[in-house]
Amino acid sequence: MRAKARELGFDACRIAAPDLTDETRERLGFFLAQDRQGEMKWMKETQARRGDPRLLWPEVRSIIMLAVNYGPKEDPLLAIRERAAGAISVYARHRDYHDVVKGRLKTLAGWLAASAGGEVKVFVDTAPVMEKPLAALAGIGWQGKHTNLVSREFGSWLFLGAIFTDRELPADAPHDDHCGSCRNCLDACPTAAFPAPYQLDARRCISYLTIEQKGPIPREFRIAVGNRIYGCDDCLAVCPWNKFAQVGGEAKLSAREDLNRPALAQLATLDDAAFRRKFAGGPIKRIGHASFLRNVMIAIGNSGERTLMPSAELALKDASPVVRGAAVWALMRLASPQEFQDLALRHRPLERDECVLAEWATALEN
């Protein structure tokens, strides 16, 4: 099976019993009890199944955990230094990994069923399966202090998938934690999203704020977002174990050049149709044009580039109040006080949405 997995392009293939630890369930329960999931209501709704794979499929006897390395060719932190460009998380600079990994999982699962019999089910981040704890149980890596999986062989850059089978397979040994006293990931977070080691408050995480959050990004986090327009890699990128990371070898998951450091001025011009064309087949498309343009406006406001003011002013006419509100904030950051007063005189009287009017009011007070 492992040989077949390698042939299909998987970089790791190990087996876990369908028995999550009490510590894993306790961490999940504490996370949800603190409402740290934010708007991701489905996490609380599926808590029981997340904590026990047998509730998801009672017949499961073994879980085969697979991993695909997507290590970047360059330091992901380089993008956040170019303020007139957008920084996109490494995993989103290419085709949607769900499609790539799920296809391979189905092939391997079909091969396994034909070779060894039994029933199988495949999952890639689309069901209440706790992939990271299961991967740790299977010995692929361990969950670091940033709650993400860390591998001694691949560092922080692994896509995970699971095959559930009703066949009893010998489980591999779990991986020990090798974080030691290091706290690089905790200290690197721009929004202090880690209340303690091994704990995440998603409501403060830039990945959550730019992807899952549907309304305005809270004002307290906007400056910290910087030019990150989709996700954040800071806690992953600073992990010392990345010294052993390898560049991903799958062409379908290689970064598109136009998504490495795309110009904010060009992204701001995308209408809904152009947005869908540009990001077709990739994960960015799923957040929708309004959330994406909201993120671009926040990045423009943090850019310090007055040449981007026309792009932000144009967004004041966008159909989405979320975009218009972010544009108000961006202009407040870039314009001189007199220029902003003039903008308010021209555009504020045309605004009818109370949330956007509140943005104008707050910006004028500042």
C-alpha positions as CSV (number, residue, x, y, z in Angstrom):
1,M,0.0,0.0,0.0
2,R,2.8,2.4,0.9
3,A,4.5,1.7,-2.4
4,K,1.3,2.4,-4.3
5,A,0.9,5.6,-2.3
6,R,4.4,6.7,-3.4
7,E,3.6,5.8,-7.0
8,L,0.5,8.1,-6.8
9,G,2.5,11.0,-5.5
10,F,2.0,10.8,-1.7
11,D,5.0,11.7,0.4
12,A,3.8,9.9,3.5
13,C,1.4,7.0,4.2
14,R,0.9,5.8,7.8
15,I,-1.9,4.1,9.8
16,A,-3.8,5.1,12.9
17,A,-6.4,3.4,14.9
18,P,-9.7,5.4,15.0
19,D,-9.2,6.4,18.6
20,L,-8.4,10.0,19.3
21,T,-6.8,10.8,22.6
22,D,-8.7,12.3,25.5
23,E,-6.3,15.3,25.3
24,T,-7.4,15.9,21.7
25,R,-11.1,15.8,22.7
26,E,-10.5,18.1,25.7
27,R,-8.6,20.6,23.5
28,L,-11.5,20.6,21.0
29,G,-14.0,21.0,23.8
30,F,-12.1,23.9,25.3
31,F,-11.7,25.6,21.9
32,L,-15.5,25.5,21.3
33,A,-16.5,26.4,24.8
34,Q,-14.5,29.6,24.4
35,D,-16.3,30.2,21.1
36,R,-12.9,30.5,19.5
37,Q,-14.3,29.1,16.2
38,G,-15.9,32.4,15.4
39,E,-18.4,32.2,12.5
40,M,-17.5,28.6,11.8
41,K,-20.6,27.3,13.4
42,W,-20.3,23.9,11.8
43,M,-17.4,23.1,14.1
44,K,-19.6,23.1,17.2
45,E,-22.5,21.4,15.4
46,T,-20.2,18.5,14.5
47,Q,-18.2,18.4,17.8
48,A,-19.2,14.8,18.7
49,R,-18.2,13.4,15.3
50,R,-15.0,15.3,15.3
51,G,-14.0,13.8,18.6
52,D,-14.8,10.2,17.6
53,P,-14.3,8.9,14.0
54,R,-16.6,6.0,14.8
55,L,-19.5,8.3,15.0
56,L,-18.8,9.5,11.5
57,W,-18.6,5.9,10.3
58,P,-19.3,3.1,12.8
59,E,-17.6,0.4,10.7
60,V,-14.2,2.1,10.6
61,R,-11.4,0.0,12.0
62,S,-8.3,1.7,10.7
63,I,-7.5,5.2,9.3
64,I,-4.8,5.5,6.6
65,M,-3.3,9.0,6.8
66,L,-1.7,10.4,3.6
67,A,0.3,13.5,3.1
68,V,1.5,15.5,0.1
69,N,4.4,17.9,0.4
70,Y,3.8,21.4,-0.9
71,G,7.0,23.1,0.2
72,P,7.5,26.5,-1.4
73,K,10.5,27.4,-3.6
74,E,11.0,30.7,-1.7
75,D,10.5,32.1,1.7
76,P,6.8,32.9,2.1
77,L,7.6,35.9,4.2
78,L,9.1,37.7,1.3
79,A,5.7,38.6,0.0
80,I,4.7,40.5,3.1
81,R,7.6,42.9,2.6
82,E,6.2,44.2,-0.8
83,R,3.5,46.5,0.5
84,A,2.1,47.4,-3.0
85,A,1.6,43.7,-3.7
86,G,-0.7,41.1,-2.1
87,A,0.5,38.2,0.0
88,I,-1.3,35.0,-0.6
89,S,-0.8,31.9,1.6
90,V,1.4,29.3,-0.1
91,Y,-1.3,26.7,-0.2
92,A,-3.6,28.9,-2.3
93,R,-1.1,30.0,-5.0
94,H,-2.0,27.0,-7.2
95,R,-4.9,24.6,-7.9
96,D,-7.2,23.7,-5.1
97,Y,-5.4,20.9,-3.2
98,H,-8.7,19.3,-2.3
99,D,-9.2,18.3,-6.0
100,V,-5.7,17.1,-6.5
101,V,-5.4,15.1,-3.2
102,K,-9.0,13.7,-3.4
103,G,-8.4,12.2,-6.8
104,R,-5.3,10.4,-5.6
105,L,-7.1,9.2,-2.4
106,K,-9.9,7.7,-4.5
107,T,-7.4,5.9,-6.7
108,L,-5.5,4.5,-3.7
109,A,-8.8,3.6,-1.9
110,G,-10.0,1.8,-4.9
111,W,-6.8,-0.1,-5.2
112,L,-6.9,-1.1,-1.5
113,A,-10.5,-2.3,-1.8
114,A,-9.7,-4.4,-4.8
115,S,-6.5,-5.8,-3.3
116,A,-7.6,-6.4,0.3
117,G,-11.4,-6.2,0.2
118,G,-13.6,-4.3,2.6
119,E,-15.2,-0.9,2.3
120,V,-13.4,2.4,2.2
121,K,-14.3,6.1,2.5
122,V,-12.1,9.1,1.7
123,F,-11.9,12.5,3.3
124,V,-10.0,15.7,2.4
125,D,-10.9,18.5,4.8
126,T,-14.6,18.3,3.7
127,A,-16.0,16.3,6.7
128,P,-15.6,16.5,10.5
129,V,-12.3,14.6,10.5
130,M,-9.5,15.8,12.7
131,E,-6.7,15.2,10.2
132,K,-3.9,16.8,12.2
133,P,-4.4,14.7,15.4
134,L,-4.9,11.6,13.4
135,A,-1.7,12.3,11.4
136,A,0.2,12.7,14.7
137,L,-1.3,9.4,15.9
138,A,-0.1,7.8,12.7
139,G,3.4,9.2,13.1
140,I,3.5,11.6,10.2
141,G,4.4,14.4,12.5
142,W,3.2,16.2,15.6
143,Q,1.0,19.2,16.3
144,G,3.2,22.1,17.1
145,K,2.5,24.9,19.5
146,H,0.7,26.7,16.6
147,T,-1.6,23.6,16.4
148,N,-0.5,22.8,12.9
149,L,1.3,19.6,11.9
150,V,5.1,19.7,11.9
151,S,7.2,17.0,10.2
152,R,10.9,16.3,10.8
153,E,11.1,15.5,7.1
154,F,8.9,18.1,5.5
155,G,8.6,20.9,8.0
156,S,5.3,22.7,8.0
157,W,4.2,22.1,4.4
158,L,1.9,19.0,4.2
159,F,-1.6,18.6,2.7
160,L,-3.4,15.8,4.5
161,G,-6.0,13.3,3.5
162,A,-7.6,10.2,5.1
163,I,-8.9,6.8,4.0
164,F,-11.2,5.1,6.4
165,T,-11.4,1.3,6.1
166,D,-13.4,-1.4,7.8
167,R,-10.3,-3.6,7.7
168,E,-8.1,-4.0,10.7
169,L,-4.6,-2.8,9.8
170,P,-1.5,-2.5,12.1
171,A,-1.3,1.0,13.5
172,D,2.0,2.9,13.3
173,A,3.6,4.5,16.4
174,P,2.6,8.1,17.1
175,H,5.1,10.9,16.7
176,D,6.8,12.6,19.7
177,D,6.5,16.3,20.2
178,H,9.8,18.0,19.2
179,C,8.9,21.7,19.8
180,G,10.9,21.8,23.0
181,S,11.2,25.4,24.4
182,C,10.9,27.0,21.0
183,R,8.1,29.6,20.7
184,N,8.9,31.1,17.3
185,C,5.5,30.4,15.9
186,L,3.7,32.0,18.9
187,D,5.9,35.1,18.8
188,A,5.6,35.6,15.0
189,C,1.8,35.9,15.0
190,P,0.8,39.4,14.0
191,T,-2.5,39.4,15.9
192,A,-1.5,37.4,19.0
193,A,-3.9,34.6,18.0
194,F,-2.3,32.0,20.4
195,P,-3.5,32.5,23.9
196,A,-1.1,29.8,25.1
197,P,1.0,27.1,23.4
198,Y,-1.1,24.6,21.6
199,Q,-4.1,26.9,21.7
200,L,-5.5,29.0,18.8
201,D,-8.2,31.7,18.9
202,A,-9.4,31.6,15.3
203,R,-11.2,34.9,15.8
204,R,-7.8,36.6,15.9
205,C,-6.1,34.6,13.1
206,I,-5.5,36.4,9.9
207,S,-6.3,33.2,7.9
208,Y,-9.7,33.2,9.6
209,L,-10.2,37.0,9.2
210,T,-9.4,37.0,5.4
211,I,-11.1,33.7,4.5
212,E,-13.9,32.7,6.9
213,Q,-15.0,36.1,8.2
214,K,-17.8,37.4,6.0
215,G,-18.4,40.9,7.3
216,P,-15.9,43.7,7.9
217,I,-12.6,42.8,9.4
218,P,-12.5,44.2,12.9
219,R,-10.7,47.5,13.1
220,E,-8.3,46.3,15.8
221,F,-6.8,43.8,13.4
222,R,-6.7,45.7,10.1
223,I,-3.2,47.2,10.5
224,A,-1.8,43.8,11.6
225,V,-3.3,42.2,8.5
226,G,-0.8,44.1,6.4
227,N,-0.9,43.1,2.8
228,R,-2.1,39.5,3.4
229,I,-5.1,39.2,1.1
230,Y,-5.7,35.4,1.6
231,G,-4.5,33.5,4.5
232,C,-1.2,33.9,6.5
233,D,1.9,31.7,6.7
234,D,3.9,33.5,9.4
235,C,3.6,30.8,12.1
236,L,4.4,28.1,9.7
237,A,7.3,29.9,7.9
238,V,9.3,30.6,11.1
239,C,9.3,27.0,12.3
240,P,13.0,25.8,12.7
241,W,12.0,22.4,11.4
242,N,11.6,23.9,8.0
243,K,15.4,23.6,7.6
244,F,14.6,20.0,6.5
245,A,11.7,21.0,4.3
246,Q,11.8,20.1,0.6
247,V,10.3,21.9,-2.4
248,G,7.1,20.2,-3.4
249,G,7.4,18.1,-6.5
250,E,3.8,18.1,-7.8
251,A,3.5,20.4,-10.8
252,K,-0.3,20.9,-10.2
253,L,0.5,22.3,-6.8
254,S,3.4,24.6,-7.9
255,A,2.8,28.3,-7.3
256,R,1.5,30.3,-10.3
257,E,3.8,33.2,-11.0
258,D,1.0,35.7,-11.1
259,L,0.0,34.7,-7.6
260,N,3.4,35.0,-5.9
261,R,3.2,38.8,-5.4
262,P,0.3,40.2,-7.4
263,A,0.0,44.0,-7.7
264,L,-2.8,45.4,-5.5
265,A,-3.6,48.0,-8.2
266,Q,-4.4,45.2,-10.7
267,L,-6.4,43.1,-8.1
268,A,-8.5,46.1,-7.3
269,T,-9.7,46.3,-10.9
270,L,-11.2,42.8,-10.9
271,D,-14.9,42.7,-11.2
272,D,-16.8,39.6,-10.2
273,A,-16.5,37.9,-13.6
274,A,-12.8,38.7,-13.9
275,F,-12.3,37.5,-10.3
276,R,-13.9,34.1,-11.1
277,R,-11.8,33.7,-14.3
278,K,-8.5,34.5,-12.6
279,F,-9.0,32.2,-9.6
280,A,-10.9,29.4,-11.4
281,G,-9.8,26.0,-10.1
282,G,-8.1,27.5,-7.0
283,P,-9.2,27.9,-3.4
284,I,-9.4,31.7,-3.5
285,K,-12.5,31.6,-5.6
286,R,-14.6,30.2,-2.7
287,I,-14.5,33.3,-0.6
288,G,-16.2,35.3,-3.3
289,H,-15.5,38.6,-5.0
290,A,-16.7,40.9,-2.1
291,S,-14.6,39.3,0.6
292,F,-11.5,39.2,-1.7
293,L,-11.9,42.9,-2.6
294,R,-12.4,43.8,1.0
295,N,-9.0,42.1,1.7
296,V,-7.4,44.0,-1.1
297,M,-8.8,47.3,0.3
298,I,-7.3,46.6,3.7
299,A,-4.0,45.8,2.0
300,I,-4.1,49.1,0.0
301,G,-4.8,51.0,3.3
302,N,-1.7,49.4,4.8
303,S,0.5,49.9,1.7
304,G,1.5,53.6,2.3
305,E,1.2,54.0,-1.5
306,R,-0.8,57.1,-2.3
307,T,-0.8,56.1,-5.9
308,L,-3.4,53.4,-4.9
309,M,-5.9,56.1,-3.7
310,P,-7.8,56.0,-7.0
311,S,-8.3,52.3,-6.7
312,A,-9.8,52.7,-3.2
313,E,-12.0,55.6,-4.3
314,L,-13.3,53.5,-7.2
315,A,-14.3,50.8,-4.6
316,L,-16.5,53.4,-2.9
317,K,-19.0,52.6,-5.7
318,D,-18.8,48.8,-5.3
319,A,-22.1,47.0,-4.8
320,S,-21.0,45.4,-1.5
321,P,-21.1,47.5,1.6
322,V,-18.3,45.4,3.1
323,V,-16.1,46.5,0.2
324,R,-17.2,50.2,0.5
325,G,-16.5,50.2,4.2
326,A,-13.0,48.8,3.7
327,A,-12.4,51.4,1.0
328,V,-13.3,54.2,3.4
329,W,-10.7,52.8,5.9
330,A,-8.1,52.5,3.2
331,L,-8.6,56.1,2.0
332,M,-8.5,57.4,5.6
333,R,-5.1,55.7,5.9
334,L,-3.7,57.1,2.6
335,A,-5.2,60.5,2.2
336,S,-4.2,63.7,4.0
337,P,-6.8,65.1,6.4
338,Q,-8.0,67.7,3.9
339,E,-8.1,65.1,1.1
340,F,-10.2,62.8,3.2
341,Q,-12.6,65.6,4.1
342,D,-13.0,66.3,0.4
343,L,-13.7,62.6,-0.3
344,A,-16.3,62.6,2.5
345,L,-18.1,65.6,1.0
346,R,-18.3,63.9,-2.4
347,H,-19.1,60.3,-1.4
348,R,-20.6,60.2,2.1
349,P,-23.9,61.8,1.1
350,L,-24.5,59.1,-1.5
351,E,-24.1,56.3,1.1
352,R,-27.2,54.6,2.5
353,D,-25.8,51.6,4.4
354,E,-25.5,52.2,8.1
355,C,-22.4,50.1,8.5
356,V,-20.5,52.1,5.9
357,L,-21.8,55.4,7.3
358,A,-20.4,54.3,10.6
359,E,-17.0,53.7,8.9
360,W,-17.1,57.2,7.6
361,A,-18.0,58.6,11.0
362,T,-15.2,56.7,12.8
363,A,-12.7,57.7,10.1
364,L,-13.6,61.3,10.3
365,E,-13.3,61.3,14.1
366,N,-9.8,59.9,13.7
